[in-house]
Amino acid sequence: MTVRFALLGAGRIGKVHARAVGSNPQAKLVAVADAFEKAAKELASAYGAEVRSIEDIEKAGDIDAVVICTPTDTHADLIERFAKAGKAIFCEKPIDLNVKRVEKCLAVVEKTKATLMVGFNRRFDPHFAAVRKAIDDGAIGTVEMVTITSRDPGAPPIDYIKRSGGIFRDMTIHDFDMARFLLGEEVVAVSAHASVLVDKKIGAAGDFDSVSVILETASGKQAVISNSRRATYGYDQRIEVHGSKGMVAAENQRPVSIELANEKGYPRPPLHDFFMTRYLDAYAIEIAAFITAATSGKKASPSGADGLVALKLADAALKSATTGKTVRLDK
């Protein structure tokens, strides 16, 4: 069965998902919608698709699923519309910046029995997935501590910062989901510290650019997250899981993996420049998993509920960073 897709949003992440859909033999990109007609036409042309309005896509009989890559404040409304229209839905994180709005949206998804998958692509990265498999196989015993390092090569534009929902909801939210994925238990306490060290304009916009977070589960397992909006050496993505019998880690990936030795020592090739190339495989595997969910009737994962939990953790981290107190989620 070929799943017929419509892409909503032809920006940077829309292009990434268009490539993932276009490379899957079980998928066909039928239509693209974007507020900027030129962007929609260019992307549609590249994949043999049509430019259509969201209204036309909503009513279309030749579209089975939608990929939502529009601005965050449109996500919940679009999910509800397409759930009622009987389409399978893949939505980039977050569903919304407000917990109550997300809960209302998920109630519609539940009522319509729609397939909804939220775009936490890092679960599908082959290296991170291998870490999870090592845990499942018992290679390191019982998980005790998780360390996640996630640093962007540079900060986004200030206009984006202002509407992003802040670093915890925009950037760290991926790491909250990864921490849950690796810990295997729900987080009950959040302690966060946040600073403005990269660009004072980010602070003036009401956000932070450098944060550290400690998560704790009921059994005492811990996850430590380090985020920065600046890494002069490239896109820094590392995880480590320490257990009762050992440790498993996924190091930074490079476009070219070679070893060079000369009079300067052992210089290594540079890291990936950003998520578009670092997580290329993850996006393709993610869309494949969504297709499986959409065609099998099985629940998609990560689900809307996973998106809701990650947002609650982001809110707790912001509260902790601004109050200087640990925020408990189990009270």
N, C-alpha and C positions, 0 to 999 in steps of 0.2 A: 504493500500500500504506500502510495506517495502522499505525504502531508503537504497541503498547499498553504503557503505562508503569505501573510501581509506584514510588512515592516512599518511600524509607526515611529518616525524619527530617523532622519538620514544624516545625523551628525557623526561624531567620532565613534561612539559606541555602536551606533546603528550600522556603520560600515563594517565593524568587527563582526556583528551578528549576521549581516548580509553574507559575508564571506563564509561563515560557519554553515549557514543554511545552503548557500550555493555549492558548497563542497560535499554535501551529504546526498548520497544517491537516493535516499528515501524522502527527500524534500525538494520542493520547488518554490522559488520566490515568485509570487504572482503579482503582488502590488506593493507599492511604496507610497507612504503619505508623509508629508512634511509641510510645515507652514511656509518654508522657503522653497518655492517651486523649482528653482534651479538645482538645488541640492537633491530634491526628489527625482528630478529628471536624470541627473548624472548617475545616481545610484541605480535607478530602475534600468537605465540603458545598459549599464555594465552587466546586469544579470538577466536581461531579456524580460523584464517585468514591466508593468504598467504603472503610471502615476494615477492614483485615485484618492478621493477624499475619504476621511474617516467615516463619514456617513455612508458612502457607497460600500466601503469595506464591511461595515457593520451589517449591511443587508445582503452582501454577496453570497451567492450559493456556491461559488467556486473557490472559497477560502475556508480552510479548516481551523487555522490557528493564527494568532497574532503575536508579534514580538514588540513589546512596548519599550521604546527607547526615547520617549519624549521627556520634557522637564518633569521633575519630581512632583510638582503640584498638580499634574494632570494624571498621575498614575492611578490613584484610587478610582477616580471617575471613569477612566477608560476600562479598568478591570471590571467594574460593575456593568458597564455598557456591553462589553463583549461576553461576559458571563451570561447575561440575559439573552444575548444573541446566539448562544450555543457554541461559541468558539473556544478552543483550548487557548490558554493564555500563558505566555512567558513574559515576565515583567522584570526589568532591571530594578535593583534595590535603590532606595527603599520604597515600600508601597506608599507611604506618606511620612511626613515628619511628625505627625500627631498620633499618639497611641489610640485615642478614641476613634479617630477617623479610620485607622487601620482595622480596628475591631469591627466597625460598622461595615467596612468593605468586605471583610472575611465572612461576615454573616450572610452577605449576598452571595458570595462564592459557595458557601455551604448550602444555602437554600436552592441554588440553581444546579448544584452538583457539578460545577465547572472544574476543569483541570486548570490548576494554577501552580506555576513554578516560579520561584524568585531567584534572581540572578546572582547567587553567591558562587561564582565560577571557580574559586580556588579549591573547593572540594573536589573538583574534577581534574585538577592539575595532576599529571601522572606521578610526579615526585611526592607531592603531599598525600596523594591517595596511597602511595606505597608505604608511607609512614603509618597511615591508618591501618593498612593491612598487616604491617609488622606488629602493631599493637593487638589486632584481632587474633593474630597467630600466636600470641603469647611470648613473642621474642624478647620483650623487655619486662615481662612480668606485669605487675599492677602499675598503672599510670600514677605518678605522684606529682610531677611538675611539668608544665608546658612553658616554653619560651618562644615568643613570636616577635620577630623583627620585621617591620614594614616601613620603608622610607621611600618617599617619592623623589625623583631626581630634581624636581623644582615645584614651587607653589603654583597653583592655578591663578588665573586673573582675579583681581579683587571683585569684579562684578559677579564672578562665579561664587567666590567665598561668601558674598552677602546673601545668596539665595540657596546655598548648599545645605543649610541646616547645621553647619558647624563641623569641625573635624571629627568629632565622635560619631555623628550620624552619617557623615559622608565618607570618611576614610577608615576610621577604627571599626566601623560596623562590619567590615569584611573580616577583621581579626576577631571580633566577638563571635562571629559565626564559626570561624576556624577553631577558636578555643573550645567551643561546645563540641565541635566535630571530633576533636582530639581528646578532650577530657572524658567524654562519655557520660558526663553527669551535668545537671543543671547548676548554674551559678547562683549562689545565695547572697554573696556580698561583693561589693565593688568599691575599690579605693583608687582614686585617680589624681594625678598632678598634671598641671598644664601650664605652659609658658609661651611667650612670644619671643622667639630667638632668631627667627629667619627674616621677618619683615614686619616692621612696626605698623604698616598699613593693614596687615591682617588683624592686629590687635585693635586698631581703630575701627575696623569693620565688625568688631564684637566677637572675634574668634581667636583660636590659638593655633600655633603651628608646630609645637613640640609637646608631646604628651607621653606619659607613662601610666599604665594601668595594672593593678593587681586584681585578679578575679579569684574567688574562693568558692568551692562547693561545700555541701553539707558534711561530706566525709573529710574535708580538709585539703583536698587536692587544690593546687594553685596554678594559675596561668599568669604570666607576666608579659605584657605587650609594650613594645617600644615603637613609637611613631614619630616621624619627622617629615615636614614638607620639603626638606632639602637634603639631598645626598649627592655631593659633588662627583662621586665616582660611579653613579648610575642608579638603576632601580634595584633597591636592596630588599630581597624577599627571602627570609630564612625562618625555619622552624626547628625546634628541638624538643623532644619529649623524653623525660627522665622517668624511669620506672624502677621497681623493686629489684629487677634482675639485669638492668642495663639501660642503654640510651639509644635512641634512633633520631637521626637528623636529616633534614633536606637543606642542602647548601644553595647558595646563589647559582643561578643558571646563566650561561653565556651563549650568544649566537654561535660561537665557534669554541669547541672544547679541545684545546691542544696544550701541550706542554713545551715550553721553549726554555732552553738553557744557554746562557752565554756569559760574558764577563760581568754583566750587570746582575747576574743571579738567575732567578726563575720568574721572569715577568709573565703575567697571564693576560689573556684577551679581556677586553672591557665587558662589563655586564650589559644586559639588555637595557635599552634606553627608557622603556616604559611598559605599561601593561599590555599594549596592543601586540607586542612581539613576545614578551615574557610568557603570557598566558594564551598564546595562539592555540595550542593543543587543547587547553582546558575549555576554551569556548566551543571548539568543535565537539568535544566529548559531552559537554553540557547540553548542546542542542540535540545530540543523539539521544541523550537520556530523556529529554523533554519529548521527543518524538515517540519514544517507547512508552512513556506515560500516557501520551495523548491517544495512542493507538491500542493500548492494552486495557485502559480503564483503571490501571493501578494508580495509587496516589503519587503525585509528583514530589520529588525531594531535591533540593530544599523547598519546603512548602510555605504557604502564607503564614502558618504558625511560626515557622523558623524566622521569617522576616519580622514578625511581631516581637519575638523574644529578643532578637538582636537590637531592635529599636529600643526596647525597654532597658537593655544593658547600656545603650548609648546615652539614654536620658539619665540613668543612674550615674554614669561616669561624669557627665556634665555637672550634675548636682554635687557629686563628691569633689570635683575640681574647684567648684565655686564656693563650697562651704568648708572645705578642708576636713570633712568627716567621711567615714566609711558609710556607704549606703547599703542597707540590707533589703533584699527582695523577698525574704521569707517571713516578713511580719506584716 
